[in-house]
Amino acid sequence: MVHVLITGAASGIGRAIAHELAADANALSLVDVDADRLATVADELGAQHAVLDLADPLGPEEAVGRCWDASGPVDVLVNAAGIYPSVDMIELRAAEWDRIFSLNTRAPVLATAELARRAVAAGRGASVVNISSGAALRSRPGGGPYASSKAALEMATRAAALEFGAHGIRVNAVSPGFVAVDSTCNPVAPEYAALVNANPLGRPGTPEDIARAVRWISSPEAAWVTGEVLRIDGGSSTGVLDLPRIWPPATSTDSAHQEGNRR
Ligand SMILES: NC(=O)c1ccc[n+]([C@@H]2O[C@H](COP(=O)([O-])OP(=O)(O)OC[C@H]3O[C@@H](n4cnc5c(N)ncnc54)[C@H](O)[C@@H]3O)[C@@H](O)[C@H]2O)c1
């Protein structure tokens, strides 16, 4: 019996993860704040669902508690709910910082802690996957608070992995590059989407690209993987693709000359 719980499952990447993991799950629990879209996905998959605001201080504990009590111990928790609004650092006020961190960082950490408390008490292992972002390593104009929230989430992922490993609880992150999604709460301007799409593999990511990585890292196939951040980004994090060479590459004559100098 595998019980999989996915947050942010009403839309985008979370929805794709729900579809991907449904094949392995005997019980599937979906959580989101968007009641209508969540009900649609739950109907598609025959899943149970709970409408909750995970930015609420008690929301994450309630999500894990309700799903555990309704369908049995949770084996896999995927924390995908997240927001990525644009907030310039010069405009920043406490309320906006807290809004972003309460959902993107505090919620996955508190959900993981509640799962760990229950799993340890029951003598069971578990697997947690946090959805991070390439922004954790590289910000953009207006992306400072979001990038900071995901950088903190990656550190919390490693910290939880360190403390929970002895209990058979693995905690990893999957970090997507840009993926176009049909989101109601996370709008992206077309000109941003067009520019950010450049990557070494030459195509935009899809929610399914991310979901397949989550399926692997959450599964027993990744039994010796914990505290890891798996970057699924078409190679975006390797460096900057759209810059000219700093100096024209050496010609074959130059190379022969240098080779001669070495002899
Ligand atoms: N799309 C990308 O390019 C991209 C890249 C890197 C990381 N991510 C991350 O992937 C995750 C999913 O994002 P997405 O792009 O699929 O966006 P999305 O808007 O399609 O999905 C986010 C989901 O979170 C839910 N949600 C928002 N606030 C909530 C709350 N307070 N409580 C419960 N649920 C709430 C929304 O209703 C929605 O279903 C996020 O954590 C995001 O940071 C996305």
The ligand as an SDF file (V2000), in Angstrom:
LIG
                    3D

 44 48  0  0  0  0  0  0  0  0999 V2000
    6.5150   26.8070  -13.7300 N   0  0  0  0  0  0  0  0  0  0  0  0
    7.8320   27.0480  -13.5610 C   0  0  0  0  0  0  0  0  0  0  0  0
    8.5300   27.5230  -14.4660 O   0  0  0  0  0  0  0  0  0  0  0  0
    8.4850   26.6940  -12.2520 C   0  0  0  0  0  0  0  0  0  0  0  0
    9.8890   26.7020  -12.2200 C   0  0  0  0  0  0  0  0  0  0  0  0
   10.5320   26.3880  -11.0200 C   0  0  0  0  0  0  0  0  0  0  0  0
    9.7790   26.0370   -9.9050 C   0  0  0  0  0  0  0  0  0  0  0  0
    8.4160   26.0270   -9.9670 N   0  0  0  0  0  0  0  0  0  0  0  0
    7.6820   25.6330   -8.7570 C   0  0  0  0  0  0  0  0  0  0  0  0
    6.7710   24.6180   -9.0940 O   0  0  0  0  0  0  0  0  0  0  0  0
    5.6910   24.6490   -8.1640 C   0  0  0  0  0  0  0  0  0  0  0  0
    4.3810   24.6170   -8.9370 C   0  0  0  0  0  0  0  0  0  0  0  0
    4.2770   25.8160   -9.6890 O   0  0  0  0  0  0  0  0  0  0  0  0
    3.5380   25.8870  -11.1230 P   0  0  0  0  0  0  0  0  0  0  0  0
    4.4310   26.5930  -12.0450 O   0  0  0  0  0  0  0  0  0  0  0  0
    3.0060   24.5670  -11.4910 O   0  0  0  0  0  0  0  0  0  0  0  0
    2.3680   26.9480  -10.7680 O   0  0  0  0  0  0  0  0  0  0  0  0
    0.7920   26.7700  -10.6200 P   0  0  0  0  0  0  0  0  0  0  0  0
    0.2950   28.1160  -10.2620 O   0  0  0  0  0  0  0  0  0  0  0  0
    0.2400   26.0960  -11.8200 O   0  0  0  0  0  0  0  0  0  0  0  0
    0.6460   25.7850   -9.3660 O   0  0  0  0  0  0  0  0  0  0  0  0
    0.7430   26.2340   -8.0340 C   0  0  0  0  0  0  0  0  0  0  0  0
   -0.3750   25.6020   -7.2190 C   0  0  0  0  0  0  0  0  0  0  0  0
   -0.2310   26.0110   -5.8600 O   0  0  0  0  0  0  0  0  0  0  0  0
   -1.5340   26.3120   -5.3640 C   0  0  0  0  0  0  0  0  0  0  0  0
   -1.4750   27.2510   -4.2420 N   0  0  0  0  0  0  0  0  0  0  0  0
   -1.1780   28.5670   -4.3050 C   0  0  0  0  0  0  0  0  0  0  0  0
   -1.2920   29.1160   -3.0770 N   0  0  0  0  0  0  0  0  0  0  0  0
   -1.6530   28.1210   -2.2300 C   0  0  0  0  0  0  0  0  0  0  0  0
   -1.9320   28.0570   -0.8370 C   0  0  0  0  0  0  0  0  0  0  0  0
   -1.8530   29.1740   -0.0720 N   0  0  0  0  0  0  0  0  0  0  0  0
   -2.2670   26.8720   -0.2870 N   0  0  0  0  0  0  0  0  0  0  0  0
   -2.3800   25.7600   -1.0620 C   0  0  0  0  0  0  0  0  0  0  0  0
   -2.1260   25.7530   -2.3910 N   0  0  0  0  0  0  0  0  0  0  0  0
   -1.7690   26.9250   -2.9750 C   0  0  0  0  0  0  0  0  0  0  0  0
   -2.2620   26.9320   -6.5500 C   0  0  0  0  0  0  0  0  0  0  0  0
   -3.6620   26.9270   -6.3900 O   0  0  0  0  0  0  0  0  0  0  0  0
   -1.7770   26.0520   -7.6880 C   0  0  0  0  0  0  0  0  0  0  0  0
   -2.6180   24.9440   -7.8970 O   0  0  0  0  0  0  0  0  0  0  0  0
    5.8870   25.9010   -7.3110 C   0  0  0  0  0  0  0  0  0  0  0  0
    6.4700   25.5370   -6.0710 O   0  0  0  0  0  0  0  0  0  0  0  0
    6.8570   26.7350   -8.1410 C   0  0  0  0  0  0  0  0  0  0  0  0
    7.6150   27.5990   -7.3170 O   0  0  0  0  0  0  0  0  0  0  0  0
    7.7450   26.3540  -11.1170 C   0  0  0  0  0  0  0  0  0  0  0  0
  1  2  1  0
  2  3  2  0
  2  4  1  0
  4  5  1  0
  4 44  2  0
  5  6  2  0
  6  7  1  0
  7  8  2  0
  8  9  1  0
  8 44  1  0
  9 10  1  0
  9 42  1  0
 10 11  1  0
 11 12  1  0
 11 40  1  0
 12 13  1  0
 13 14  1  0
 14 15  2  0
 14 16  1  0
 14 17  1  0
 17 18  1  0
 18 19  2  0
 18 20  1  0
 18 21  1  0
 21 22  1  0
 22 23  1  0
 23 24  1  0
 23 38  1  0
 24 25  1  0
 25 26  1  0
 25 36  1  0
 26 27  1  0
 26 35  1  0
 27 28  2  0
 28 29  1  0
 29 30  1  0
 29 35  2  0
 30 31  1  0
 30 32  2  0
 32 33  1  0
 33 34  2  0
 34 35  1  0
 36 37  1  0
 36 38  1  0
 38 39  1  0
 40 41  1  0
 40 42  1  0
 42 43  1  0
M  CHG  2   8   1  16  -1
M  END
$$$$
